[in-house]
Amino acid sequence: MMTKATVIAAFYNRLDYLKLVLAGFERQTEKNFELIIADDGSRKDVVADIKKIKTEYSFPIKHIWQEDKGFRKNKILNKAITESSSDYLIFIDADCVPHGVFVEGHLTFSKKNFSLTGRRVNLSEKITNLLSEKKVRNGFLEKNLFLLIKDGLFGKSFDVEKGLYFKNNFLLNFFNRKSRGLLGFNFSSFKEDLVKVNGFDERYEAPSIGEDSDIQYRLELAGIKIKSINHTAVQYHLYHKLQERTPVNLKLFQEVKKNKIAFTPFGLKK
């Protein structure tokens, strides 16, 4: 039986964070999914450790790796698309712990000619340091919303309101009535729609824009609409220092918008 979804987790070296993320996927209400660790050149010792642990989980895990030649996230994401065995793909970063209904949320609202995008709570260093695999498996983040709200008000967590989970369709429709941009750490799409635009543009070799703004723009050119699923596909972003942003991606994106071509020749098929 084909899996309902493939979760593609962009990863680099932070095995401690990956273990917390995998613990979050152990508690998913939707069990029929696979997970691909899209590894952009982690160290050999990290790769060896992943080989040891990947069979310890209740869902199938694939690990694909490429040599470390700088930030090449889009290239490894394209490899993961090729390796995926389901028709529906969910993209995350491997420092984002999923809510227990994360996979179910994406699948529930999946619809032909739509890509879905969610948001995340940004945890402080203090809250991140409280976590363990056992706590995540037991739903610590979901059960301690008041702790997160308190840290959001008086500490250093932020976007805590994005951790509110709603089942009620009226509330979901109300909070998702506005269109929102696609974000690379929490979005999903049918594989055929990504193939239609030839996947991610591998010329983007710096953080930001390339794995979200560019793919959104080209998907929309191809007739794919972006739908927000806040408060149903909830994530908790583990603390780390922000990566430096460069203007290189912006110049390339401006060129893409000028040409208005959905299909990139620098993607899945060269």
C-alpha positions in Angstrom: 0.0 0.0 0.0 1.3 3.4 -1.0 2.0 5.8 1.9 -0.4 8.7 2.2 2.4 11.3 2.5 6.2 11.7 2.4 7.6 14.2 5.0 10.9 15.7 3.7 13.0 17.1 6.5 15.9 19.4 5.5 18.8 18.6 7.8 22.4 19.5 8.6 24.4 18.2 11.5 22.0 18.9 14.5 21.4 15.3 15.5 20.1 16.3 18.9 17.4 18.4 17.2 16.6 15.7 14.7 15.9 13.3 17.5 13.4 15.7 19.0 11.7 16.1 15.6 11.5 12.4 15.1 10.0 12.0 18.5 7.3 14.4 17.5 6.5 12.3 14.4 6.2 9.2 16.7 3.0 10.7 18.2 1.3 11.6 14.9 -2.4 10.7 14.7 -1.9 9.8 11.0 0.5 6.8 10.9 0.7 6.2 7.2 3.6 8.3 6.2 7.3 8.0 5.5 10.1 10.5 6.4 13.1 11.4 4.3 16.0 13.1 6.0 17.3 15.4 3.2 20.9 15.9 4.5 22.9 18.8 3.0 26.3 17.4 3.9 26.4 16.5 7.6 29.6 15.1 9.1 30.5 11.4 8.8 29.9 10.8 12.5 26.4 12.2 12.2 25.7 10.1 9.2 26.9 7.0 11.0 24.6 7.8 14.0 21.6 8.3 11.7 22.2 4.9 10.2 22.1 3.4 13.8 18.9 5.2 14.9 16.7 5.3 11.8 15.3 1.8 12.3 14.2 2.6 15.8 11.0 4.4 14.8 7.5 3.2 13.9 7.5 4.9 10.5 9.9 4.3 7.6 12.9 6.6 7.4 15.2 7.2 4.4 18.4 9.2 4.7 19.8 10.8 1.6 23.1 12.8 1.7 25.1 15.0 -0.5 28.7 16.3 0.0 29.0 19.6 1.9 29.7 22.3 -0.6 28.0 25.1 1.1 24.2 25.8 1.4 22.6 23.6 -1.3 19.2 22.9 0.4 17.3 23.1 -2.9 19.5 20.4 -4.5 19.0 17.9 -1.7 15.2 18.7 -1.6 15.0 17.8 -5.3 16.8 14.5 -4.6 14.3 13.8 -1.8 11.4 14.5 -4.2 12.8 12.0 -6.6 13.3 9.4 -3.8 9.8 9.9 -2.3 7.3 7.0 -2.7 4.0 8.9 -2.2 2.0 11.4 -4.2 1.8 14.0 -1.5 4.9 15.8 0.0 5.2 17.7 3.2 8.3 19.9 3.7 9.8 20.8 7.1 13.1 21.8 8.5 14.7 19.3 10.9 14.6 21.8 13.8 10.8 22.0 13.8 8.9 19.6 16.2 5.5 18.8 14.8 2.2 18.9 16.7 0.6 15.5 17.0 -1.9 16.3 14.3 0.6 17.9 11.9 0.6 15.2 9.2 -3.2 14.7 9.5 -3.7 18.4 9.2 -1.8 18.7 5.9 -3.6 15.6 4.5 -7.1 16.7 5.6 -6.9 20.0 3.7 -4.9 18.7 0.7 -6.6 19.5 -2.6 -5.6 19.3 -6.2 -4.0 22.5 -7.6 -3.3 23.8 -4.1 -0.2 24.0 -2.0 -0.7 24.4 1.8 1.4 26.5 4.1 1.5 26.6 7.9 3.4 28.5 10.5 5.4 27.8 13.7 6.0 28.8 17.3 9.5 30.1 17.8 10.8 28.6 21.1 13.3 30.4 23.3 16.6 28.8 24.3 15.1 28.3 27.8 12.1 26.3 26.6 14.2 24.4 24.0 16.6 23.3 26.8 13.6 21.8 28.7 12.9 19.3 26.0 13.9 15.7 25.7 12.8 12.9 23.4 10.6 11.4 26.1 8.9 14.8 26.8 8.2 15.4 23.1 6.8 11.8 22.7 4.5 12.5 25.7 3.2 15.8 24.2 5.0 18.2 26.5 4.7 21.2 24.1 1.0 20.6 23.3 0.1 20.1 27.0 2.0 23.2 28.3 0.6 26.0 26.2 0.4 28.2 29.2 4.1 27.8 29.8 4.7 28.9 26.2 2.3 31.8 26.5 4.1 32.9 29.7 7.5 32.7 28.0 6.1 34.6 25.0 4.9 37.4 27.3 7.8 37.6 29.7 10.6 35.5 28.1 12.0 35.1 24.6 9.6 32.7 22.8 7.6 34.4 20.1 4.8 33.8 17.7 3.3 31.6 20.5 -0.2 32.3 19.3 0.6 30.2 16.2 0.7 27.2 18.6 -3.1 27.3 19.1 -4.7 24.2 17.6 -8.3 24.3 16.5 -10.5 21.5 15.3 -13.5 23.8 14.6 -13.8 24.5 10.9 -15.4 27.9 11.6 -12.4 29.1 13.6 -10.0 27.6 11.1 -11.7 29.4 8.2 -11.8 32.6 10.2 -8.1 32.6 11.1 -7.1 31.5 7.6 -9.3 33.9 5.6 -6.3 36.0 4.5 -3.8 34.7 2.0 -0.3 34.1 3.3 3.0 33.3 1.7 4.4 29.9 1.5 7.2 29.1 4.0 9.8 26.4 3.3 9.8 25.0 6.8 6.0 24.1 6.7 4.3 23.5 3.4 2.9 20.7 1.4 2.0 20.0 -2.2 1.1 17.2 -4.6 4.3 15.8 -6.2 2.8 16.2 -9.7 2.5 20.0 -9.1 6.1 20.3 -8.1 7.1 18.2 -11.1 5.1 20.6 -13.2 7.5 23.5 -12.3 10.5 21.1 -12.2 11.0 21.3 -8.4 13.3 23.7 -6.6 15.6 26.0 -8.5 19.1 24.8 -7.5 20.8 28.1 -8.3 19.8 29.5 -4.9 22.7 28.7 -2.7 22.1 30.8 0.3 19.3 30.8 3.0 15.9 32.4 2.3 13.7 33.0 -0.7 14.9 30.1 -2.8 13.0 27.3 -1.0 9.8 29.4 -0.4 9.3 32.7 -2.3 10.7 31.3 -5.6 8.8 28.0 -5.5 5.5 29.8 -4.5 5.9 32.3 -7.4 6.5 29.6 -9.9 3.7 27.3 -8.6 1.3 30.2 -8.9 2.4 30.9 -12.4 1.5 27.2 -13.1 -2.0 27.7 -11.7 -1.4 26.3 -8.2 -3.0 28.3 -5.4 -1.5 28.8 -1.9 -3.8 28.0 1.0 -3.0 28.8 4.7 -3.6 26.1 7.3 -2.6 28.0 10.4 -3.7 26.4 13.7 -4.0 22.9 12.2 -0.4 22.2 10.9 1.4 23.5 14.0 5.1 23.4 14.5 7.5 24.3 17.3 10.8 25.8 16.1 13.8 24.9 18.3 16.1 27.7 19.3 19.3 28.5 17.4 21.1 31.6 16.2 19.7 32.9 12.9 21.6 32.3 9.7 23.1 35.3 7.9 21.0 36.5 4.9 22.7 37.7 1.7 21.3 39.8 -1.2 22.4 37.1 -3.8 19.0 35.2 -3.7 17.0 38.4 -4.0 18.8 39.4 -7.3 18.1 35.9 -8.7 14.5 36.0 -7.6 14.1 39.4 -9.3 15.4 37.8 -12.5 12.9 34.9 -12.2 10.0 37.3 -11.7 11.1 39.3 -14.7 11.1 36.3 -17.0 7.8 34.9 -15.6 8.6 31.3 -16.4 7.1 28.6 -14.1 9.4 25.8 -15.2 13.0 26.1 -14.0 15.7 24.5 -16.1 17.8 24.2 -13.0 15.6 21.8 -11.0 14.6 18.1 -11.0 15.5 17.5 -14.6 18.5 19.3 -16.1 
